[in-house]
Amino acid sequence: MPVSDQAFVTLATNDMYCQGALVLGQSLRNQRATRKLVVLITLQVSSLLRVILSRVFDEVIEVNLIDSADYIHLAFLKRPELGVTLTKLHCWTLTHYTKCVFLDADTLVLSNIDDLFDRGEFSAAPDPGWPDCFNSGVFVFQPSLETHSLLLQHATDHGSFDGADQGLLNSFFSSWSTADIHKHLPFIYNLSSNTAYTYSPAFKQFGSSAKVVHFLGSTKPWNYTYNPQTGSVSKEGSSLVPEQQMTFLNLWWTIYHQSILPLYGSVHDEDESTFPGHTACSHGVGVPCANSAHSAEGQCAHSVPGAREPCAHSATGSSQSWNAEDPLEPTVVVDETPPSPGAGRLEDMVGWPDIETSAGGMYKPLSPTSPQFADFTETPPSSQPVDKREGGPSEKSVELSQEPPVDVTRDPRPQDALQVNLAISVSEISIEEKVMELSPEEERRQWEEGRIDYMGKDAFARIQEKLDRFLQ
């Protein structure tokens, strides 16, 4: 039964990590998650990806540390090198939820994990590199402005021993390793894909029970090339990947190929229907429905409450090609060639069962791509949002903690251009980060408007590098 006052939360800081967030969100829906799905994003996420995210997630919330409450802004000014970490800590401000589970965007849910909401704050799994520390890729927490303020104060006073959120959270929740064993999540809730092979007998024994796989390391699933004909990651560039990790990579790409790629064409078709002659990247993204009537929450008045399907009044056409004329737009040609039925099956290794889809059918990881969008959108209707005036936090707390809803129809800005290239052919799919150069005048205008890329080229470390070169 849907629970509207609890949520799964993730973070996407750019268009590349949005690819991971989309697969994560879809994997939660495939496993019939009964909680809300929330994604935190930053200014660097383009308008197109914001719309696509809204198809998978119930809430898309922009986090801007510069324009946040004073105590958040001051913490960021004192510790600019912790920009990404402070953004992640923003999840504690989601006080319209009573309990949440945070999952990094480079995780993949393999079976239902609603039971995590039976755990208390702060519950997490041991880190494989140093088991006395927890890994912050999956954790249970309770949103609280007080806790958020204390975390930021701790960050300001002590920083992070690893320069990221894991070091900060481990030093803040320092009693995790000894205080309460019930807050130690089993390793199957945060299985490190690239270390599973270090104890092969254990993986063979317990691998089929894994619930969440975490793609640790600098190489993420979206950095590989996928062959839809074989249903597996291409051998080139992945020859050193262990067999166990290859299986998880293939599962990730199967979801991306079958459920996420069609969203690009779907959004483009709706944009063309709503604003004829406009393109998604250079003219902004249109509203999801061609009918302008919207509900109070910004969803189309014709859409099914709780379902992530587009309005019946909008054009979907998820299997149609997207032939872009603008070089900033991706060329998406969804290959309908059925992949090989025997490649990359996890159950062949560890007896994995078929994954049950949110529509009630059985999801075969390497089954042919459905030409219809319905399989992705048919999720159980969720209950209406909780009335924040009854039984929730005080009105003042909600006002402080909630970010304004993301406006997907806002005026296009230079950062709204898609920041990824999708190269798709019959035998290969790849995702590459697009290098976008701004003119000095445009960079200056962004600074004057307060739109600073504090997690990219304007990060503290980048500025320090420039100063060091200048002073040499």
PEWO-V10805 format. One record per residue. N is the residue number from 1. PHI is phi as a letter, one per 20 degrees, with the letter a starting at -180 (999 if undefined). OMEGA is omega as a letter, one per 40 degrees, with the letter a starting at -180 (999 if undefined). Layout:
# PEWO-V10805
N/PHI/OMEGA
N/PHI/OMEGA
This chain:
# PEWO-V10805
1/999/a
2/g/i
3/c/a
4/e/a
5/d/i
6/c/a
7/b/i
8/e/a
9/c/i
10/c/a
11/c/i
12/c/a
13/e/i
14/b/a
15/f/i
16/f/a
17/f/i
18/f/i
19/f/i
20/f/i
21/f/a
22/f/i
23/f/i
24/g/a
25/f/i
26/f/i
27/f/i
28/f/i
29/f/i
30/g/a
31/e/i
32/l/i
33/f/a
34/d/i
35/d/i
36/f/i
37/d/a
38/c/i
39/c/i
40/e/i
41/c/i
42/d/a
43/f/a
44/f/a
45/e/a
46/f/a
47/f/a
48/f/a
49/f/i
50/f/i
51/f/a
52/f/i
53/g/a
54/f/i
55/f/a
56/d/a
57/d/i
58/f/i
59/c/i
60/d/a
61/d/i
62/e/i
63/d/i
64/c/a
65/f/a
66/f/a
67/e/a
68/e/i
69/g/a
70/g/a
71/f/i
72/f/a
73/f/a
74/f/i
75/f/i
76/f/i
77/f/a
78/f/a
79/c/a
80/f/a
81/f/i
82/d/a
83/g/a
84/f/i
85/f/i
86/f/i
87/f/i
88/f/i
89/f/a
90/f/i
91/f/i
92/f/i
93/e/a
94/e/a
95/f/i
96/e/i
97/d/a
98/e/i
99/b/a
100/c/i
101/c/i
102/e/i
103/c/i
104/f/a
105/f/i
106/e/i
107/d/i
108/c/a
109/e/a
110/d/i
111/b/a
112/f/a
113/c/i
114/f/a
115/f/i
116/f/a
117/f/i
118/e/a
119/e/i
120/d/i
121/f/e
122/d/a
123/d/a
124/b/a
125/e/i
126/f/i
127/e/a
128/f/a
129/f/a
130/b/a
131/g/i
132/f/i
133/d/i
134/e/i
135/e/a
136/e/i
137/f/i
138/b/i
139/b/i
140/d/a
141/b/i
142/d/i
143/g/a
144/a/i
145/f/i
146/f/i
147/f/i
148/f/i
149/f/i
150/f/i
151/f/a
152/f/i
153/f/i
154/f/i
155/f/a
156/f/a
157/e/a
158/d/a
159/m/a
160/c/a
161/f/i
162/d/i
163/m/a
164/b/a
165/f/a
166/f/i
167/f/a
168/f/a
169/f/i
170/f/i
171/f/i
172/f/i
173/e/a
174/f/a
175/e/a
176/g/a
177/f/a
178/c/a
179/f/a
180/b/a
181/f/i
182/f/i
183/e/i
184/e/i
185/f/i
186/g/a
187/f/a
188/f/i
189/e/i
190/b/a
191/f/i
192/f/a
193/f/a
194/e/i
195/c/a
196/f/a
197/e/a
198/f/i
199/c/a
200/g/i
201/g/i
202/f/i
203/f/i
204/f/a
205/f/a
206/d/a
207/g/a
208/f/i
209/e/a
210/g/a
211/d/i
212/c/i
213/d/a
214/d/a
215/e/i
216/f/i
217/o/a
218/f/a
219/e/a
220/d/a
221/g/a
222/f/i
223/e/i
224/e/i
225/d/a
226/d/i
227/d/a
228/f/i
229/f/i
230/e/a
231/m/a
232/b/i
233/f/a
234/f/a
235/f/a
236/f/i
237/n/i
238/c/a
239/f/a
240/e/a
241/f/i
242/f/a
243/g/a
244/f/i
245/f/i
246/f/i
247/f/i
248/f/i
249/f/i
250/f/i
251/f/i
252/g/a
253/f/i
254/f/i
255/f/a
256/f/a
257/f/a
258/e/a
259/d/a
260/e/a
261/g/i
262/f/a
263/f/i
264/f/i
265/f/i
266/f/a
267/f/i
268/f/i
269/f/i
270/f/i
271/f/i
272/f/a
273/f/a
274/e/a
275/c/a
276/g/i
277/n/i
278/e/i
279/d/a
280/f/a
281/e/a
282/e/a
283/c/a
284/n/a
285/d/a
286/f/i
287/f/a
288/f/a
289/c/i
290/f/i
291/e/a
292/e/a
293/f/a
294/c/i
295/e/a
296/f/a
297/e/i
298/n/i
299/e/i
300/f/a
301/f/a
302/e/a
303/e/a
304/e/a
305/g/i
306/n/i
307/e/a
308/e/a
309/e/i
310/f/a
311/f/i
312/f/a
313/e/a
314/d/i
315/e/i
316/d/i
317/l/a
318/f/a
319/e/a
320/f/i
321/f/i
322/d/a
323/e/a
324/e/i
325/e/i
326/f/a
327/f/i
328/f/a
329/e/i
330/f/i
331/d/a
332/d/i
333/c/a
334/f/a
335/f/a
336/e/a
337/f/a
338/f/i
339/f/i
340/f/a
341/f/a
342/d/a
343/e/i
344/m/a
345/e/a
346/f/a
347/f/i
348/f/a
349/e/a
350/c/i
351/m/a
352/f/i
353/f/i
354/f/a
355/e/a
356/e/a
357/e/i
358/f/i
359/e/i
360/o/i
361/e/i
362/e/a
363/e/i
364/e/a
365/g/a
366/d/i
367/f/a
368/f/i
369/f/i
370/f/i
371/f/a
372/d/a
373/e/a
374/f/a
375/f/i
376/f/a
377/e/a
378/e/i
379/d/a
380/f/i
381/f/i
382/e/a
383/f/a
384/f/i
385/g/a
386/f/i
387/f/a
388/f/a
389/e/a
390/c/i
391/m/i
392/e/i
393/f/a
394/f/a
395/g/a
396/f/a
397/f/a
398/f/a
399/f/a
400/f/a
401/e/a
402/e/i
403/e/i
404/f/i
405/f/a
406/f/i
407/e/a
408/e/i
409/d/a
410/f/i
411/f/a
412/f/i
413/c/i
414/g/a
415/f/i
416/f/i
417/f/a
418/g/a
419/e/i
420/c/i
421/d/i
422/d/i
423/d/a
424/c/i
425/c/a
426/f/a
427/d/a
428/b/i
429/c/i
430/b/i
431/c/a
432/c/i
433/f/a
434/e/i
435/e/a
436/d/a
437/e/i
438/d/i
439/f/i
440/g/i
441/f/i
442/f/i
443/f/i
444/f/i
445/f/i
446/f/i
447/f/a
448/f/i
449/e/i
450/n/a
451/e/a
452/d/i
453/e/a
454/f/i
455/d/i
456/c/a
457/f/i
458/e/i
459/f/a
460/g/a
461/f/i
462/f/i
463/f/i
464/f/i
465/f/i
466/f/i
467/f/i
468/f/i
469/f/a
470/f/a
471/e/a
472/f/999
